[in-house]
């Protein structure tokens, strides 16, 4: 897809800006009469906030061409101001341009002559209250609601919430930070290991439930999603990942009798490595938006895309686990291994996308 704005996007953007430049220090009219009675002069342009192509100002490599061409990534400017922002990306950062657009739309709303229209726009702007401290692209998605906005909002919220957490999981795996270890006494060590195993057996199911709830928050085919529900479920995802990190830290930062070390090693990153598979979800969602935008709406084509995340034990994990249990039973002189329940975490987490 070419990352340029189409005519419909540019026209809507210009109308939302009342054909005035969105630079608060300019606000010049960008449309006016022409010497030809059948024409008008237009000096306004739809400018990209994040650059459209590699090498352009404020280019964001993490975006897709589809998201670069969305109205959420645009601002209406006169030609002079468009050129101005592309001369100094440090002074005219993406954050500044998003703020320009937000403030300009508030300004235009305040000048509307019809009270009802003002109330409608102010009501739309009020929905931003719960996203006040979020990245500006999230606020723009909430306001502009581009095609596939439910998936775009989910993707950006998950990037905002979860990217630091997935990074921390990876840092933990690579041993890049330390915490004060918990010391487990010998007479409690067996129970502690068993508690961790039981905890792992319960820790997978919420992921599937969250994906199912997320799918439902996008709404039935042909109907809009629920902003509040999307927001709520993505926050639950964040809390779930925080719990996973806490669990992995328990396994990593512990002093336990030597005879349990091999068992403990088998537990390390067992859950974290599976949950890391969900890190690709924002990119998957952006890809879905690209597919949706490329479909021929006139054919009324209906397509369902099924995304599957498989959580599974590493190869021979159970065999190694049972071997360590047998060794532990021999060393302890009793048949304590009979108290264990083997952990089975092979499960498929499915998320569905309905496209028209």
C-alpha positions in Angstrom: 0.0 0.0 0.0 1.2 3.5 -0.8 1.5 5.5 2.4 -0.2 8.6 1.0 -3.6 10.0 2.2 -6.5 9.3 -0.2 -8.8 12.1 -1.3 -11.5 11.1 1.2 -9.1 11.3 4.2 -7.7 14.6 3.0 -11.2 16.1 2.5 -12.4 15.0 6.0 -9.2 16.3 7.6 -9.7 19.7 5.9 -13.3 19.9 7.0 -12.4 19.0 10.6 -9.9 21.9 10.5 -12.5 24.2 8.9 -10.0 24.7 6.1 -7.7 26.6 8.4 -4.0 25.9 9.0 -3.7 23.9 12.3 -0.5 25.7 13.3 -1.8 27.8 16.3 0.6 30.6 15.2 -0.8 30.7 11.7 -4.4 29.6 11.3 -4.6 31.1 7.9 -7.6 30.2 5.7 -6.5 27.6 3.2 -9.3 27.9 0.7 -10.7 30.9 -1.1 -12.1 32.3 -4.4 -10.3 31.9 -7.8 -10.4 34.3 -10.7 -12.3 31.5 -12.5 -15.8 31.5 -11.1 -16.0 27.7 -11.3 -12.9 27.2 -9.3 -11.4 27.9 -5.8 -7.8 28.3 -4.6 -6.7 25.8 -2.0 -3.3 26.3 -0.3 -3.9 23.7 2.4 -2.4 20.2 2.5 -2.8 17.0 4.5 0.6 16.6 6.1 2.0 13.4 7.7 2.8 13.6 11.4 5.0 10.5 11.3 6.8 10.6 7.9 5.4 8.6 5.0 8.6 7.1 3.8 12.1 6.1 4.9 14.2 9.3 5.2 11.2 11.6 5.7 10.9 13.7 8.9 9.6 11.9 12.0 9.5 8.5 10.1 8.5 5.7 12.5 9.8 2.3 11.3 7.4 0.4 13.6 4.3 1.7 11.6 2.8 0.0 8.6 2.0 1.9 5.4 -1.6 1.5 6.2 -1.3 3.3 9.6 0.9 6.0 8.0 -1.9 6.7 5.6 -4.6 6.9 8.3 -6.3 10.2 9.3 -4.9 9.5 12.8 -1.4 10.3 11.3 -2.4 13.6 9.6 -2.7 17.3 10.2 -4.1 20.0 8.0 -1.6 22.8 7.3 -1.0 25.6 4.8 1.8 24.9 2.3 4.2 27.2 4.2 3.7 25.5 7.5 3.9 22.1 5.9 7.3 23.0 4.6 8.2 24.5 8.0 7.6 21.3 10.0 9.7 19.3 7.6 12.7 21.5 8.1 13.2 20.8 11.8 11.8 17.5 13.2 13.4 18.2 16.6 11.4 21.5 17.1 8.4 20.2 15.3 8.2 16.7 16.9 5.3 14.3 16.4 4.1 15.2 19.9 3.9 18.9 19.0 2.0 18.2 15.8 -0.5 15.9 17.6 -1.0 18.7 20.1 -1.5 21.3 17.4 -4.2 19.2 15.8 -6.0 18.5 19.1 -5.9 22.2 20.1 -7.0 23.3 16.7 -10.1 21.0 16.7 -11.0 22.4 20.1 -10.6 25.9 18.7 -12.8 25.1 15.8 -15.4 23.5 18.0 -15.6 26.7 20.1 -16.3 28.8 17.1 -19.2 26.8 15.7 -22.3 28.8 15.5 -24.7 25.9 16.3 -24.9 25.0 19.9 -25.8 21.4 19.2 -22.8 20.9 17.0 -20.6 22.3 19.7 -22.1 19.9 22.2 -21.5 17.0 19.9 -17.9 17.8 19.4 -17.2 18.6 23.0 -18.8 15.3 23.9 -16.4 13.5 21.5 -13.5 15.4 23.0 -14.6 14.4 26.5 -14.1 10.7 25.7 -10.4 11.5 25.8 -10.5 12.1 29.6 -9.6 8.5 30.5 -6.8 8.6 27.9 -5.4 12.0 29.0 -1.9 10.7 29.8 -1.6 8.2 27.0 0.4 8.6 23.8 -1.2 11.0 21.3 -1.7 8.4 18.6 -4.1 6.6 21.0 -6.1 9.8 21.5 -6.3 10.3 17.8 -7.6 6.8 17.2 -10.4 7.4 19.8 -11.4 10.6 18.1 -11.0 9.8 14.4 -12.1 6.1 14.5 -10.4 5.1 11.2 -11.4 1.9 9.5 -10.5 -1.0 11.8 -10.1 1.4 14.7 -10.9 -1.3 17.2 -7.9 -3.3 16.2 -5.7 -0.2 15.9 -6.7 1.0 19.4 -6.0 -2.4 20.8 -2.6 -2.6 19.1 -1.5 0.9 20.4 -2.8 0.3 23.9 -0.9 -3.1 24.0 2.3 -1.5 22.8 1.9 1.3 25.4 1.2 -1.1 28.3 3.1 -4.2 27.4 6.2 -3.4 25.4 8.1 -2.5 28.6 6.9 -5.7 30.2 7.9 -8.0 27.4 11.3 -6.3 27.4 11.6 -7.0 31.1 10.7 -10.6 30.6 13.5 -10.8 28.0 15.9 -9.0 30.3 15.1 -11.5 33.1 15.7 -14.4 30.7 19.1 -13.0 29.8 20.0 -12.4 33.4 20.3 -8.6 33.0 19.1 -7.6 36.4 19.1 -8.9 40.0 16.8 -8.9 43.0 17.4 -10.0 46.6 16.7 -13.7 46.7 14.2 -15.5 48.9 15.7 -18.2 51.1 13.8 -21.5 51.3 14.6 -23.8 54.2 15.1 -27.5 53.6 12.0 -28.6 55.4 9.8 -26.4 53.3 11.6 -26.7 50.0 9.6 -29.6 48.6 6.3 -27.8 49.5 7.6 -24.6 47.9 8.5 -26.4 44.6 5.1 -28.1 44.6 3.3 -24.7 45.2 5.2 -23.3 42.1 4.1 -26.2 40.0 0.5 -25.8 41.1 0.7 -22.1 40.3 2.0 -22.8 36.8 -0.9 -25.2 36.2 -3.3 -22.3 36.8 -1.4 -19.5 35.1 -2.1 -20.3 31.4 -5.9 -20.2 31.3 -6.3 -16.4 31.8 -4.5 -15.8 28.5 -7.1 -17.7 26.6 -10.0 -16.0 28.5 -8.4 -12.6 27.8 -8.1 -13.2 24.1 -11.7 -14.3 23.9 -12.9 -11.2 25.9 -10.8 -9.0 23.6 -12.4 -10.5 20.5 -15.8 -9.7 21.9 -14.8 -6.2 22.7 -14.4 -5.4 19.0 -18.1 -5.9 18.4 -20.1 -8.2 16.2 -19.4 -8.1 12.4 -20.6 -4.8 11.0 -21.0 -3.2 14.4 -18.6 -0.8 16.3 -16.5 -2.0 19.2 -16.7 -0.9 22.8 -13.9 1.6 23.6 -14.3 1.2 27.4 -14.2 -2.6 27.1 -11.1 -2.6 24.8 -9.4 -0.3 27.3 -10.4 -2.5 30.3 -9.2 -5.8 28.7 -5.9 -4.4 27.6 -5.3 -3.2 31.1 -6.1 -6.8 32.3 -3.5 -8.0 29.8 -1.0 -5.7 31.5 -1.8 -7.0 34.9 -1.5 -10.6 33.6 2.0 -9.9 32.3 3.0 -8.3 35.6 1.9 -11.5 37.4 4.0 -13.6 34.9 7.0 -11.5 35.6 6.5 -11.8 39.4 6.2 -15.6 39.0 9.4 -15.8 36.9 11.2 -13.7 39.4 10.2 -16.1 42.2 11.8 -18.9 40.2 15.0 -16.9 39.4 15.7 -15.2 42.6 15.6 -18.0 45.2 18.1 -19.8 47.4 17.0 -23.4 47.7 18.8 -26.7 48.8 21.0 -28.1 46.1 19.0 -31.3 45.5 16.1 -29.2 44.1 18.3 -27.0 41.7 17.7 -29.2 38.7 13.9 -29.1 39.2 14.1 -25.4 39.6 16.1 -25.0 36.4 13.3 -26.9 34.5 10.8 -24.3 35.7 12.8 -21.3 34.6 11.3 -19.4 31.7 8.8 -22.3 31.2 5.8 -19.9 31.4 7.6 -16.7 30.3 8.8 -18.2 27.0 5.2 -19.1 26.1 3.7 -15.8 27.1 6.3 -14.0 24.9 4.5 -15.4 21.9 1.7 -12.8 22.6 4.3 -10.0 22.0 3.5 -10.2 18.3 -0.2 -9.4 18.8 0.0 -5.6 18.0 1.8 -6.3 14.7 -0.8 -9.0 13.9 -3.6 -6.5 14.5 -2.0 -3.9 12.3 -1.7 -6.5 9.6 -5.4 -7.3 10.0 -6.1 -3.6 9.4 -4.0 -3.7 6.2 -6.0 -6.7 5.0 -9.3 -5.1 5.8 -8.4 -1.9 4.0 -7.3 -3.8 0.9 -10.6 -5.7 0.6 -13.1 -4.6 -2.0 -16.0 -3.2 0.0 -18.3 -3.2 -3.0 -18.2 -7.0 -3.2 -19.4 -7.2 0.5 -16.8 -10.0 0.9 -16.8 -11.6 4.4 -13.6 -13.1 5.7 -12.7 -14.6 9.1 -9.1 -14.7 10.1 -8.1 -17.1 12.8 -4.9 -16.4 14.8 -3.6 -19.2 17.0 -1.0 -19.0 19.8 0.1 -22.4 21.0 1.4 -22.7 24.5 3.4 -26.0 24.9 6.0 -27.7 27.0 9.5 -27.9 25.6 10.5 -31.2 24.0 11.1 -34.0 26.5 10.2 -31.6 29.4 8.0 -34.2 31.1 10.6 -36.9 30.7 13.3 -34.7 32.3 10.9 -33.6 35.0 10.0 -37.2 36.0 13.7 -38.2 36.0 14.5 -35.4 38.5 11.5 -36.5 40.6 12.8 -40.1 40.7 16.3 -38.9 41.7 14.8 -36.7 44.4 12.8 -39.6 45.8 15.9 -41.8 45.9 17.9 -39.2 47.7 15.2 -38.4 50.2 14.6 -42.1 51.0 10.9 -41.9 50.5 8.4 -42.1 47.7 7.5 -38.4 47.8 7.2 -38.2 44.0 3.7 -39.6 44.3 2.5 -36.2 45.6 3.1 -34.5 42.3 0.7 -33.7 39.5 2.4 -33.4 36.1 2.0 -30.0 34.5 0.4 -30.1 31.0 0.2 -26.6 29.4 -0.2 -27.5 25.8 -3.1 -25.3 24.7 -4.1 -23.2 21.8 -5.2 -19.6 22.4 -7.3 -18.5 19.5 -8.3 -15.0 18.5 -10.8 -14.3 15.7 -11.1 -11.4 13.3 -14.2 -10.9 11.2 -13.7 -8.7 8.2 -16.2 -7.4 5.7 
